[in-house]
């Protein structure tokens, strides 16, 4: 994995549930020699107010704004209808890192699957034919290569049990997906997974779901 041409030489490590003064890099009691080395040879920023919760802190860091401005006052599971607490981040707030996410969708009648790996690598598996009118069952199967975390695999897209497209996904998210940017059905409310489609109203599914 390589960064895009012209990308800044910046690495951000965000650790949940650890206070600012805990690591030895900032004079704390927790010895973290691996972190101490770049801290001693670089720039240590000492004014990043945390929110004491995971998604709000990430939202503030990613957007450069107060977490209430990006509707992330609490953890996403406790979102409410109150202003600043809906859990629905807005694309106009310009989150500068891209998330790792996937989307199974239909555009212009054609089923497709996208895997967006932090904006560094995008994989698209698209059918060559439009869906027939009426009901259709869409399914994506992923055959992981194995051999450790963050490996790739083979993705197969099915429509009504028939294979309609296949493709490789070179790399995957090594841990769990964060709920900080929502997990949506029928609409993408966070930063767009499929940037050619967009998010919010642009991504709304106009068909109907059946269980």
N, C-alpha and C positions, 0 to 999 in steps of 0.2 A: 504494500500500500504506500503510495507516494502522494504528497500534497500537490495541489494544482500549481501550475507555473505562476510565479509572482506572489504566492501565499506568504504571509508574514511568519517569521520564525518564532511562534508563540505556542506554548503548551499550557493548558489550563487543567489543573487537577482539583476537582470539587469533591470534598469529602463530607458526606452527610453526618449530622449529629455529633460534630466535634467542635468545641469552642475555639475561638480565635487564638487564645493564649495556651492551648494545650501542647502544640509541637515545640520541640527544642529550637526550631528555626526562628521562633519568635520569643524565645526565653522561657518556654514552658517546660514542664517536667517529663514530657513524653519524648524519649529519644527517637529521632527520625533522621538518621544520617544520610539516607538517600535524598531526602528533601533538603537537608542542610547544605549539601554541596551546591546545587543551583542557587539556593538562597544567598549563600555567601559570595557567589560569583555573579550575582545579577541584581535585580531591583526588587526590593521587598515593599509591597504596598501595604499600608497599615490603616486604611480607611475604607473598608468595605462592610457596611452595616448588614449583618445577617438578620434573618427573620425567624430563626429558631425552628423552622419547618422546611422540609425538603423541596417540594415543588415551588413555593414562593421564592426561596433563595435562588433556585435555578432560573426561574422566570425573570427575577431582577438582574441576575448576572447576564443572561442571554439577551435581554432587551436594553439594558442600560437604564432602566427606569424603576421607579418604586413599584413593588409587586401589586399594589392596588390598581395602578394604572393599566396593568395588563390582566386584570380580573383574576388574580391568583392570591387572594387574601389568606386562604387556608390550603390544606392539602386537597387535591381534586375530589376525593371521595366525600368531602364535607362541603362541596360547593352549594351555594344558595342563590336565590334570585336577587339578592341585594347588590347594589352597585359595587364594583370592584371585587366581588366574591363569586362570580358565576363560574369560574374555572375555564372560560372560553377565551383563549388568547386571540388577539386580533392581528392579522397579517400586516395591517398598516403600521403596527408598532415595530416592524422590522427586526425580528430576532436574527442576529447575525450568524450564529452557528445553525447548521441544518441538522435536523433530527434524523435518527435512524428509525425508519418506519416502513410499513408496507400497505398496499391497497389492492383489493380485488374490486374491479369496477367495469362498467360498460359505458362506452362513449360512441355515439353515432351508431348504436346497435351492435358494436363489436366488443366482445368481452376481452379483458386484459388484466394482467397482474404486474404491479411495479414493486420493486424493492429498492428503497432509497437508503443507501449507507452513508449517512452523515453528509450528503451532498457531494461526497468525493467519488462515489461510484453508484451508478444507477443501472438496474437491470429491468428490462421490460419483456414480458412474454405475452404476445398478442395473437389472437386468432386471425385467420385470413378470411373468415366469413362472418357475416352478420347473424345474429340470432333470428330464428324463425319466430313469427308472431305467436303469442300465447305464452304458456308457462315454460320456464327453463331452470334447470338446476346447475349452478356453477360450483366448481370445486377445484381447489389448488392443492396438489400434493408435493411435498418437498422431501427429497431423499438426501439426507445429510451425509457428507463425505466421511465424517468422523475424524479421529486423530487429534482431538483437542478442541478448545473453544475457537470461535470466530472463523471456522472453516466454511467452505462453500458447499454447493450441492446442486442437484438437478431438480428443476421445478417443472411440473406437468400440469397443464390447465385442461380441465374436463368440462364439457357441456353435456348434460343428460347422460353421463357415464362414458362418453366418447372423448378420446384425446383430440384436442383442437390446436394445441401449441405446446412446445417444450423449449427449455432454455437453461443455461447455466447461471447460477448466482455465485460469483467468485468469493464473496466474503459476507459474513453475517454478524449481527450484534452478539458479542460474547457473553453478555449477562442478560438481565431482564429488561423489557421495555418499560420506560417510565410512563406513568399515567399523567405526568405533568402537562402534556399537550393533548390530552383527551384520547379516548378510544371510541371512535364514532361509527355509526351505521347509517348509511344513506346520505352522509354529508361529512366534509372534512372541516372541522372547526379550528384546527391549529395551523401551524405553518404547513403549507401544501406538501403532501407526499408526492403527488404528480404535478410538477410545476407548470406543465403545459396546460393543465386544466385549471389550476388555482384552488382556492379554498372558499369556505362559507357558501354564499349563494351560487357561485360559479360551479361548485362541485355537487350541488344537490341532485340526488337521484330522482328522476321523474316517474319511475315505474312503481311497482308495489312488491312488497316482500311477503312470502308465505313460509310458515314454519313447517 
